[in-house]
Amino acid sequence: MAGARKFATPYITRDDIAALTPEASRVSGIPQVSEVDREEVDHILGEREREEVERILQAR
């Protein structure tokens, strides 16, 4: 909650949280942390640059 700068639960929405496991994501319908990050990266860099970064990381 503190990371979202929302210090009381009434102010937290589903957009403020992320599931840590695939099972939690499947049951709750809340995206996993990796999916949330991917959307933000795509927004910042665009799809083409994200694919290049993933290719580089996989090569390590």
C-alpha positions, 0 to 999 in steps of 0.5 A: 500500500505504501508503494502505491501511496495509498495508506488506507484500504478503501483507496486501493483498487484492483489496478493497484495490486498484482498477483505473485503467482500464476495460480493467484492470477488465474483465480482472482483475474488480477494480472501477474507482476510480470504482466503488469511490468510488460505493459509498462515497458511496452508503453515506454519503449514500444513493442519492438524495443521490448522484444529486443531487450527480451532477446538480449536477456535470453542470450545471457 
